[in-house]
Amino acid sequence: MPMTTPSTPLPTPPRVTELLRAWNAGDSQASETLAPLVYAELRRQAKLALRREGEGHTLQTTALVHEAWLRLDGQHDASWESRSQFFAVAAQMMRRVLVDHARNRAAAKRGGAAARVTLERVEAVHEGESSLDLVDLVALDDALHRLAALDPRKAQLVELRYFAGMSIPETADALGMSQATVGREWAVARMWLRRELAG
């Protein structure tokens, strides 16, 4: 995936959306033009996701972005409609990469310490968090699958907030919901996950 330079302008939603639709229509040049436009945002998502894994993870930001991009590029049946939808699917791909990586690490360690992540803060990992706020990344993924079976929208909301690091307004835009609804559903989903993960 091409790298951006400091002079690369920030992508405007209409330009990204236009390229996504061209990519979806089979324009092979569209993905090459799109890559540098979305790279900075993908790196931001990846950095947030890796920071929440805490110390000891072995994936680097660039590796996570590139692996997620390869998976996005392999979504031949995807119907790209908007910038928000693209970054939502990117969050899903990053989640899959991180969970696969965590499962492989756990298997290699044979019972070693699982990767820990936090549900308490989306923006950053802070020192002094309660151990109740730390969960196994694989357990979180399993819980999200159970939540998706009960309420797919709440599971997607958690994915966007947690794995993509999207703000309430960004999540509302991606899901076509009001910010107030996103705030309420985020609180409910987080409480449900805490209960599931504590059991």
PAMAR-192608 format. One line per field, with one value per residue (C-alpha): residue number from 0; residue in three letters; x, y, z. Coordinates in steps of 0.05 Angstrom, whole numbers, m for minus. Example, Ala and Ser with C-alpha at 12.3 -4.5 7.8 and 13.67 -1.06 7.14 Angstrom:
seq = 0 / 1
type = ALA / SER
X = 246 / 273
Y = m90 / m21
Z = 156 / 143
***
This chain:
seq = 0 / 1 / 2 / 3 / 4 / 5 / 6 / 7 / 8 / 9 / 10 / 11 / 12 / 13 / 14 / 15 / 16 / 17 / 18 / 19 / 20 / 21 / 22 / 23 / 24 / 25 / 26 / 27 / 28 / 29 / 30 / 31 / 32 / 33 / 34 / 35 / 36 / 37 / 38 / 39 / 40 / 41 / 42 / 43 / 44 / 45 / 46 / 47 / 48 / 49 / 50 / 51 / 52 / 53 / 54 / 55 / 56 / 57 / 58 / 59 / 60 / 61 / 62 / 63 / 64 / 65 / 66 / 67 / 68 / 69 / 70 / 71 / 72 / 73 / 74 / 75 / 76 / 77 / 78 / 79 / 80 / 81 / 82 / 83 / 84 / 85 / 86 / 87 / 88 / 89 / 90 / 91 / 92 / 93 / 94 / 95 / 96 / 97 / 98 / 99 / 100 / 101 / 102 / 103 / 104 / 105 / 106 / 107 / 108 / 109 / 110 / 111 / 112 / 113 / 114 / 115 / 116 / 117 / 118 / 119 / 120 / 121 / 122 / 123 / 124 / 125 / 126 / 127 / 128 / 129 / 130 / 131 / 132 / 133 / 134 / 135 / 136 / 137 / 138 / 139 / 140 / 141 / 142 / 143 / 144 / 145 / 146 / 147 / 148 / 149 / 150 / 151 / 152 / 153 / 154 / 155 / 156 / 157 / 158 / 159 / 160 / 161 / 162 / 163 / 164 / 165 / 166 / 167 / 168 / 169 / 170 / 171 / 172 / 173 / 174 / 175 / 176 / 177 / 178 / 179 / 180 / 181 / 182 / 183 / 184 / 185 / 186 / 187 / 188 / 189 / 190 / 191 / 192 / 193 / 194 / 195 / 196 / 197 / 198
type = MET / PRO / MET / THR / THR / PRO / SER / THR / PRO / LEU / PRO / THR / PRO / PRO / ARG / VAL / THR / GLU / LEU / LEU / ARG / ALA / TRP / ASN / ALA / GLY / ASP / SER / GLN / ALA / SER / GLU / THR / LEU / ALA / PRO / LEU / VAL / TYR / ALA / GLU / LEU / ARG / ARG / GLN / ALA / LYS / LEU / ALA / LEU / ARG / ARG / GLU / GLY / GLU / GLY / HIS / THR / LEU / GLN / THR / THR / ALA / LEU / VAL / HIS / GLU / ALA / TRP / LEU / ARG / LEU / ASP / GLY / GLN / HIS / ASP / ALA / SER / TRP / GLU / SER / ARG / SER / GLN / PHE / PHE / ALA / VAL / ALA / ALA / GLN / MET / MET / ARG / ARG / VAL / LEU / VAL / ASP / HIS / ALA / ARG / ASN / ARG / ALA / ALA / ALA / LYS / ARG / GLY / GLY / ALA / ALA / ALA / ARG / VAL / THR / LEU / GLU / ARG / VAL / GLU / ALA / VAL / HIS / GLU / GLY / GLU / SER / SER / LEU / ASP / LEU / VAL / ASP / LEU / VAL / ALA / LEU / ASP / ASP / ALA / LEU / HIS / ARG / LEU / ALA / ALA / LEU / ASP / PRO / ARG / LYS / ALA / GLN / LEU / VAL / GLU / LEU / ARG / TYR / PHE / ALA / GLY / MET / SER / ILE / PRO / GLU / THR / ALA / ASP / ALA / LEU / GLY / MET / SER / GLN / ALA / THR / VAL / GLY / ARG / GLU / TRP / ALA / VAL / ALA / ARG / MET / TRP / LEU / ARG / ARG / GLU / LEU / ALA / GLY
X = 0 / 29 / 53 / 28 / 74 / 66 / 42 / m14 / m80 / m131 / m184 / m250 / m310 / m337 / m269 / m261 / m333 / m324 / m261 / m295 / m352 / m304 / m265 / m330 / m346 / m281 / m235 / m167 / m135 / m185 / m155 / m85 / m110 / m151 / m96 / m55 / m119 / m142 / m75 / m69 / m138 / m122 / m57 / m96 / m145 / m87 / m49 / m110 / m124 / m52 / m48 / m108 / m72 / m22 / 51 / 77 / 40 / 86 / 46 / 70 / 22 / 46 / 38 / m33 / m52 / m23 / m55 / m123 / m113 / m100 / m164 / m202 / m174 / m199 / m271 / m291 / m365 / m363 / m409 / m371 / m422 / m387 / m325 / m357 / m376 / m306 / m274 / m326 / m305 / m232 / m246 / m275 / m214 / m167 / m208 / m199 / m124 / m115 / m158 / m122 / m56 / m78 / m103 / m37 / 3 / m38 / m29 / 46 / 51 / 7 / m30 / 12 / m19 / m72 / m71 / m108 / m148 / m190 / m264 / m261 / m229 / m234 / m184 / m123 / m98 / m86 / m45 / m83 / m142 / m180 / m167 / m242 / m232 / m181 / m205 / m176 / m179 / m202 / m256 / m279 / m284 / m325 / m370 / m380 / m402 / m454 / m476 / m482 / m530 / m574 / m566 / m522 / m525 / m496 / m441 / m424 / m425 / m375 / m331 / m330 / m319 / m269 / m230 / m235 / m231 / m288 / m318 / m392 / m405 / m364 / m400 / m468 / m449 / m425 / m488 / m538 / m559 / m566 / m508 / m555 / m575 / m503 / m486 / m542 / m529 / m454 / m468 / m516 / m469 / m410 / m450 / m472 / m400 / m375 / m427 / m409 / m334 / m340 / m377
Y = 0 / 68 / 113 / 184 / 244 / 304 / 343 / 294 / 332 / 304 / 264 / 297 / 250 / 262 / 245 / 182 / 161 / 172 / 128 / 74 / 70 / 66 / 11 / m26 / m19 / m55 / 5 / m24 / 45 / 69 / 28 / 54 / 126 / 113 / 82 / 145 / 184 / 136 / 114 / 166 / 149 / 74 / 87 / 126 / 68 / 18 / 59 / 64 / m10 / m29 / 20 / m14 / m81 / m55 / m74 / m139 / m140 / m156 / m126 / m58 / m4 / m10 / m85 / m80 / m28 / m69 / m134 / m98 / m67 / m135 / m161 / m100 / m109 / m181 / m159 / m171 / m175 / m110 / m54 / 9 / 64 / 116 / 136 / 119 / 50 / 37 / 56 / 13 / m47 / m29 / m32 / m101 / m123 / m96 / m132 / m197 / m187 / m171 / m230 / m278 / m252 / m259 / m330 / m349 / m319 / m355 / m421 / m409 / m395 / m454 / m424 / m361 / m294 / m272 / m205 / m155 / m97 / m44 / m27 / 32 / 82 / 86 / 142 / 115 / 65 / 98 / 75 / 55 / 23 / m28 / m100 / m105 / m60 / m106 / m165 / m218 / m195 / m265 / m265 / m196 / m222 / m282 / m237 / m191 / m251 / m267 / m194 / m193 / m252 / m212 / m142 / m134 / m57 / m55 / m103 / m59 / 2 / m29 / m49 / 22 / 55 / 4 / m22 / 38 / 89 / 128 / 185 / 187 / 235 / 191 / 129 / 163 / 182 / 112 / 79 / 132 / 143 / 204 / 220 / 213 / 143 / 123 / 148 / 109 / 45 / 49 / 52 / m7 / m48 / m35 / m56 / m120 / m136 / m124 / m173 / m225 / m218 / m220 / m286
Z = 0 / m18 / 38 / 47 / 53 / 98 / 37 / 22 / 31 / 79 / 41 / 30 / 38 / m33 / m64 / m23 / m35 / m110 / m111 / m68 / m117 / m176 / m140 / m128 / m203 / m220 / m233 / m216 / m213 / m161 / m105 / m121 / m120 / m57 / m16 / m1 / 14 / 69 / 95 / 150 / 178 / 175 / 213 / 266 / 274 / 278 / 330 / 374 / 368 / 385 / 443 / 474 / 470 / 520 / 524 / 495 / 429 / 370 / 313 / 288 / 263 / 191 / 192 / 219 / 167 / 110 / 133 / 140 / 71 / 40 / 71 / 47 / m23 / m20 / m7 / m79 / m61 / m20 / m42 / m22 / m13 / 31 / 68 / 135 / 111 / 86 / 153 / 189 / 147 / 159 / 234 / 224 / 185 / 239 / 292 / 254 / 245 / 319 / 342 / 295 / 321 / 393 / 381 / 348 / 405 / 457 / 420 / 415 / 489 / 507 / 564 / 571 / 588 / 540 / 506 / 551 / 526 / 560 / 553 / 600 / 555 / 479 / 469 / 505 / 555 / 622 / 680 / 742 / 708 / 748 / 728 / 718 / 657 / 626 / 584 / 539 / 466 / 444 / 499 / 475 / 404 / 426 / 467 / 407 / 366 / 419 / 421 / 345 / 349 / 397 / 371 / 308 / 311 / 382 / 362 / 302 / 346 / 394 / 336 / 309 / 377 / 402 / 343 / 297 / 353 / 322 / 362 / 378 / 319 / 271 / 295 / 287 / 216 / 199 / 226 / 205 / 277 / 321 / 368 / 428 / 406 / 395 / 465 / 497 / 458 / 471 / 546 / 543 / 499 / 545 / 606 / 571 / 551 / 622 / 648 / 596 / 607 / 682 / 681
***
